[in-house]
Amino acid sequence: MILITGGARSGKSRLAEKMANERALSYGGNVLYIATSLATDDEMSQRIAIHQQTRPAHWRTHEGYRQLGNEIRQQSEYFPVIVLECITTMLTNLIFERAGNQDPEMLDYDDIERWLTPQVDDLLKACSESRSDIIIVTNELGCGIVPEYTLARRFLDIAGRVNQQLAQQADEVHFVVSGIDMKIKG
């Protein structure tokens, strides 16, 4: 498993796509791209469209953010390379799904994290069992100031812990800054 992290607009996706394409070409196979974003407004729809345009047309895309361990298990025999883009968006979607319309100040974030943990654990297990090369993209959120609002602070905590689990299990970890890849593990 390869983990690629960095800030927003750092070049993480471009690196993941380049790695996936190189690996797929060397294996003579194709790529499964797991896209976790939801088109919640016009701006997000445009961002998704731009990402779709940058990927090779022959790659298969799975759009979803739930039970991704199952998707990896089901597809790994067909795809030598799987890209999961991105963990932070997956977590955001799952947290908002679990929270529903509740006031973010009133949420039980410990309960939400307990609910998320089995899904993250299953994803990690599926990655470790897969014969595919798995490339996971996530945002590094710990380089900025501590957010003012509870939701943002608690999200930062949850995502940080998940990123640590991913980095611990990953064979390689890459940190991307301003389009420059720095391999920090493996």
C-alpha positions in Angstrom: 0.0 0.0 0.0 1.2 3.5 -0.9 -0.1 6.5 1.0 0.2 9.9 -0.6 -0.5 12.9 1.7 -0.1 16.7 1.5 -2.1 19.8 1.7 -4.9 21.0 -0.5 -3.8 21.5 -4.1 -0.4 20.2 -3.4 -0.3 17.7 -6.3 -1.3 14.6 -4.5 -3.8 13.4 -7.1 -1.4 14.1 -9.9 1.2 11.9 -8.2 -1.3 9.1 -7.5 -2.5 9.1 -11.1 1.1 9.1 -12.4 2.1 6.2 -10.1 -1.0 4.2 -11.0 -0.6 4.7 -14.7 3.1 3.6 -14.6 2.3 0.6 -12.5 -0.7 -0.4 -14.7 1.5 -0.1 -17.8 4.2 -2.3 -16.4 1.7 -4.9 -15.3 -0.3 -4.8 -18.6 -3.5 -4.2 -16.6 -6.0 -1.5 -15.8 -6.7 0.8 -12.9 -9.7 1.0 -10.6 -10.2 4.6 -9.4 -12.3 4.8 -6.2 -13.7 8.4 -6.1 -15.2 9.3 -2.7 -16.4 12.8 -3.5 -20.1 13.8 -3.7 -21.4 16.5 -6.0 -23.0 18.5 -3.2 -23.0 21.8 -5.0 -21.9 23.4 -8.4 -18.3 24.0 -7.2 -17.9 20.4 -6.1 -19.4 19.2 -9.4 -16.8 21.2 -11.3 -14.0 19.8 -9.2 -15.2 16.3 -9.8 -15.4 17.0 -13.5 -11.8 18.3 -13.6 -10.6 15.2 -11.8 -12.5 13.0 -14.3 -10.9 14.8 -17.2 -7.4 14.2 -15.9 -7.8 10.4 -15.6 -7.3 8.1 -18.6 -10.6 7.3 -20.1 -10.0 3.5 -20.0 -9.7 3.5 -16.2 -12.7 2.2 -14.4 -14.2 4.5 -11.7 -16.2 3.4 -8.7 -17.9 6.4 -7.0 -18.7 5.8 -3.4 -17.4 6.2 0.1 -19.0 3.4 2.1 -17.7 -0.1 2.7 -14.6 0.5 0.6 -12.9 -2.6 2.0 -15.5 -4.7 0.3 -15.0 -2.9 -3.0 -11.3 -3.5 -2.9 -11.8 -7.2 -2.1 -14.3 -7.6 -5.0 -12.2 -5.8 -7.5 -8.6 -6.7 -6.7 -8.6 -9.8 -8.8 -9.5 -7.7 -11.9 -7.4 -4.6 -11.3 -3.6 -4.8 -10.5 -3.8 -1.1 -9.4 -6.4 0.6 -7.3 -6.4 4.3 -6.4 -8.5 5.5 -3.5 -9.1 9.3 -3.7 -9.5 10.4 -0.9 -9.6 9.3 2.7 -10.4 12.8 4.1 -13.4 13.1 1.7 -14.5 9.6 2.7 -14.4 10.5 6.3 -16.2 13.8 5.8 -19.1 12.0 3.9 -19.3 9.3 6.6 -19.3 11.8 9.5 -22.1 13.9 7.9 -24.0 10.8 7.0 -23.8 9.7 10.7 -24.6 13.1 12.0 -27.6 13.8 9.9 -29.0 17.2 10.5 -27.8 17.5 14.1 -26.2 20.6 15.3 -22.4 20.1 15.1 -21.9 21.5 18.6 -24.2 18.8 20.0 -22.7 15.8 18.2 -21.2 12.9 20.1 -17.9 12.7 18.3 -16.6 9.8 20.3 -19.6 7.8 19.2 -19.0 8.9 15.6 -15.4 7.8 15.8 -16.4 4.4 17.3 -18.9 4.0 14.4 -16.1 4.9 11.8 -13.5 2.6 13.3 -14.8 -0.7 12.0 -15.0 0.7 8.5 -11.5 2.0 8.6 -10.2 -1.2 10.1 -11.9 -3.2 7.3 -10.4 -0.9 4.7 -6.9 -1.5 6.2 -7.5 -5.2 6.3 -8.7 -5.3 2.7 -5.6 -3.4 1.6 -3.2 -5.7 3.5 -4.9 -8.8 1.9 -5.1 -7.4 -1.6 -2.7 -8.5 -4.4 -3.3 -5.2 -6.1 -1.1 -2.2 -5.7 -3.3 0.2 -3.6 -2.5 3.9 -3.8 -4.4 6.0 -1.2 -4.6 9.7 -1.2 -5.3 11.7 2.0 -5.0 15.3 3.1 -2.4 16.3 5.8 -4.5 18.4 8.1 -2.0 18.8 11.0 0.2 21.6 9.6 -2.2 24.5 10.2 -3.7 26.2 13.2 -6.2 24.5 15.5 -9.6 25.4 14.1 -12.0 27.6 16.0 -15.1 25.4 15.6 -15.8 22.1 17.3 -16.7 20.2 14.1 -13.4 21.2 12.4 -11.3 20.4 15.5 -12.9 17.0 16.0 -12.6 16.2 12.3 -8.9 17.1 12.4 -8.5 14.7 15.4 -10.3 11.9 13.7 -8.6 12.3 10.3 -5.2 12.6 12.0 -5.7 9.3 13.8 -6.9 7.6 10.6 -3.9 9.0 8.7 -1.6 7.7 11.3 -3.1 4.2 11.0 -2.7 4.3 7.2 0.9 5.5 7.4 1.7 2.8 9.9 0.5 0.1 7.6 1.7 1.6 4.3 4.8 0.2 2.6 5.5 3.7 1.2 4.4 7.2 2.3 4.8 10.2 0.1 4.4 13.8 1.3 3.7 16.3 -1.5 4.4 20.0 -1.2 3.9 22.5 -4.1 3.9 19.6 -6.6 7.2 18.2 -5.2 7.1 14.6 -4.0 9.1 13.7 -0.9 9.2 10.0 -0.1 9.1 9.8 3.7 8.7 6.0 4.2 9.7 2.9 2.3 
